[in-house]
Amino acid sequence: MKFSLCIPMYNEQAIIRESAQALSDYMSENFDDYEIIFSNDGSTDSCGDIVKQMQLPNVRVIENAQNMGKGYAVRAAMLAAEGDVVMFTDADLAYGTDVICQVRDTFESQPETKVLIGSRNLSKDGYEGYTFIRRIASKTYIRVLCAVGGFKLSDSQCGCKAFSGDAAKAIFSRCEVNRFAFDFECILWASKLGMNIQEMPVKVINHRESKVSVVKDAIKMLRDVSKMKKRIKNVEI
């Protein structure tokens, strides 16, 4: 099994050297056949050059000429990936590195799985370290968005998702959303295509300020999800 790990990044100069080295060390120790793809979303700092200069094995950087959004960066990496399993997670390694083997083991033990979504709500300590207000806001945000999208998932917004290689190509070749609502779009397509979707418990290990404004972005995402749902529903497969 070849494993592709995709890391979207935008202006991550402060952390990317440490993250890239940690990922390279972990993958080389635990996988025989793998690749790590850093998808540089038009960064204005030198994070892309830093990764290239490190010359790590089985690591490549794909460049987006301008900042298009996390959804665009993830989509570019997913379509460039060559693995039998393709995973994306955040550049700050919010969920640590052991989650990568957890993903691999799940796909090996449950070969019918096509989409695997990390969930902070399935783990009793998934939100450990979050302030009470941030935890409540995040949970409410997810429930409202899932209600609009028609999902029964416990954590659609977790920044840790994986796909079988064929599912990744089928889903992301159809995706159009460039920014934060891309998570919903890929889930909508997976559902539309009748794919087996599973969840697994994850825990936030590395915390930093969220780039999502709960109120501002939630309103925009509710609108985007509603539009996506109608658009995808009308597509004939």
C-alpha positions in Angstrom: 0.0 0.0 0.0 1.3 3.4 -1.0 0.4 6.2 1.4 0.1 9.8 0.3 0.1 12.5 2.9 -1.0 16.0 1.8 -0.2 19.2 3.7 -1.8 22.5 2.6 0.2 25.5 3.7 -0.1 29.2 3.6 2.6 31.4 5.2 3.8 28.7 7.6 7.4 29.8 7.7 7.5 29.8 11.5 6.6 26.1 11.9 7.1 24.4 8.6 10.7 23.2 9.1 9.9 21.4 12.3 6.7 20.0 10.9 8.3 18.8 7.7 11.1 17.1 9.6 8.7 15.4 12.0 6.6 14.1 9.2 9.6 12.9 7.2 11.0 11.0 10.2 7.6 9.5 11.1 6.8 8.3 7.6 10.2 6.8 7.0 10.0 4.9 10.2 6.5 3.6 9.7 5.9 3.2 5.9 7.8 1.4 3.2 6.0 3.2 0.3 4.9 6.8 0.8 5.0 10.4 -0.4 4.5 13.7 1.3 3.0 16.5 -0.8 3.2 20.1 0.5 0.7 22.3 -1.3 1.8 25.9 -1.1 -1.2 28.1 -1.5 0.5 31.3 -2.9 2.4 32.0 0.3 4.1 35.4 0.6 6.8 34.0 3.0 9.4 31.4 2.3 7.7 28.2 3.6 7.8 26.6 0.2 11.5 27.2 -0.3 12.3 26.0 3.2 10.7 22.6 2.5 12.5 22.3 -0.9 15.9 23.2 0.6 15.5 20.5 3.2 15.7 17.9 0.4 13.7 15.3 2.4 13.1 11.9 0.8 9.8 11.3 -0.9 8.8 14.9 -0.3 7.6 17.3 -3.0 6.2 20.8 -3.1 3.5 21.9 -5.5 3.0 25.6 -5.9 -0.2 27.6 -6.4 0.7 30.9 -8.1 -1.6 32.9 -5.9 -3.6 32.4 -2.7 -6.8 30.6 -3.6 -7.8 29.0 -0.3 -7.3 25.8 1.7 -9.9 24.0 -0.4 -7.9 24.7 -3.6 -4.6 23.7 -2.0 -6.0 20.4 -0.7 -7.7 19.7 -4.0 -4.4 20.3 -5.9 -2.5 17.9 -3.6 -5.2 15.2 -3.7 -5.3 15.2 -7.5 -1.5 15.1 -7.7 -1.3 12.2 -5.1 -0.4 8.7 -6.3 -1.2 6.7 -3.1 -3.7 3.9 -2.5 -4.7 5.9 0.5 -4.6 9.7 0.4 -4.8 11.8 3.6 -4.6 15.5 4.4 -3.9 17.2 7.7 -2.8 20.6 8.8 0.7 22.0 8.6 0.8 22.6 12.4 0.2 18.8 13.0 -2.8 19.7 15.1 -3.7 16.0 15.5 -0.1 14.8 15.9 1.6 12.1 13.8 0.3 8.9 15.3 -3.0 9.6 13.6 -1.4 8.8 10.3 -0.8 5.1 11.3 -4.3 5.1 12.7 -5.6 6.0 9.3 -3.6 3.4 7.6 -4.7 0.7 10.1 -8.3 1.6 9.6 -8.1 1.3 5.8 -6.3 -2.0 6.1 -8.8 -3.5 8.6 -11.9 -2.0 6.9 -11.2 -2.2 3.1 -14.7 -1.2 2.3 -14.0 2.3 3.6 -13.7 5.0 1.0 -13.7 8.1 3.1 -12.4 8.4 6.7 -13.1 11.5 8.7 -11.4 12.4 12.0 -13.7 13.4 14.8 -12.9 15.2 18.0 -16.4 14.4 19.3 -15.8 10.6 19.3 -12.9 11.0 21.7 -13.5 12.0 25.3 -10.4 14.1 25.3 -10.8 15.3 21.7 -11.2 18.9 22.7 -8.7 18.8 25.6 -7.0 22.2 25.9 -9.8 24.1 24.3 -11.4 26.8 26.4 -15.0 26.1 27.4 -16.3 28.9 25.2 -14.3 27.7 22.2 -15.4 24.1 22.7 -19.1 25.0 22.9 -18.8 27.4 19.9 -17.1 24.7 17.8 -19.6 22.0 18.7 -22.6 24.3 18.0 -21.0 25.5 14.7 -20.6 21.9 13.5 -24.1 20.8 14.5 -25.7 23.8 12.7 -23.7 23.2 9.5 -24.4 19.5 9.5 -28.1 20.1 10.0 -28.1 22.4 6.9 -26.0 19.9 4.9 -28.1 17.0 6.0 -25.2 15.0 7.5 -25.2 12.8 10.6 -21.4 13.1 11.0 -20.1 14.1 14.5 -17.3 16.4 13.2 -17.4 17.3 9.6 -15.0 20.2 10.1 -12.1 18.2 11.5 -8.9 19.0 9.5 -7.9 15.4 9.3 -9.5 13.3 6.5 -8.4 10.4 4.3 -9.7 8.7 1.1 -8.9 5.7 -0.9 -7.0 6.7 -4.0 -9.8 6.1 -6.3 -12.3 8.0 -4.1 -9.9 11.0 -3.8 -9.8 11.3 -7.6 -13.5 10.8 -8.1 -14.4 13.3 -5.4 -11.9 16.1 -5.8 -12.1 16.1 -9.6 -15.7 17.2 -9.1 -15.0 19.8 -6.3 -15.1 23.5 -7.0 -15.1 25.2 -3.6 -11.8 26.9 -2.8 -12.1 28.0 0.8 -13.3 26.6 4.1 -16.6 25.0 2.9 -14.6 22.5 0.8 -15.0 19.9 3.6 -18.7 19.9 3.1 -18.4 19.7 -0.6 -16.2 16.6 -0.6 -18.6 14.9 1.9 -21.6 15.8 -0.3 -19.9 14.3 -3.3 -18.9 11.1 -1.4 -22.5 10.7 -0.4 -23.8 11.4 -3.9 -21.4 8.8 -5.2 -22.6 6.2 -2.7 -19.2 5.9 -1.0 -18.7 4.3 2.4 -17.9 7.0 4.9 -16.5 6.2 8.4 -15.3 8.3 11.3 -12.5 7.7 13.7 -11.7 9.5 17.1 -8.9 12.0 17.1 -7.5 14.4 19.7 -6.2 17.9 19.2 -2.6 17.9 20.4 -1.1 21.1 19.0 -3.2 24.2 19.6 -3.0 27.5 17.8 -5.4 30.4 16.9 -8.1 29.3 14.5 -8.2 31.0 11.2 -12.0 30.6 11.2 -14.3 33.3 12.5 -17.2 31.4 14.0 -19.8 34.0 13.4 -18.6 35.6 10.1 -17.5 32.3 8.5 -20.5 30.3 9.8 -22.9 32.7 8.0 -21.0 32.4 4.7 -20.6 28.7 5.0 -24.3 28.1 5.7 -25.0 30.0 2.5 -22.4 28.1 0.6 -23.5 24.7 1.9 -27.1 25.3 0.9 -26.0 26.2 -2.6 -23.7 23.2 -2.8 -26.4 20.9 -1.7 -28.8 22.0 -4.4 -26.1 22.0 -7.1 -24.8 18.5 -6.3 -28.3 17.1 -5.8 -29.2 18.0 -9.4 -26.1 16.4 -10.9 -26.8 13.1 -12.7 -24.2 10.4 -12.1 
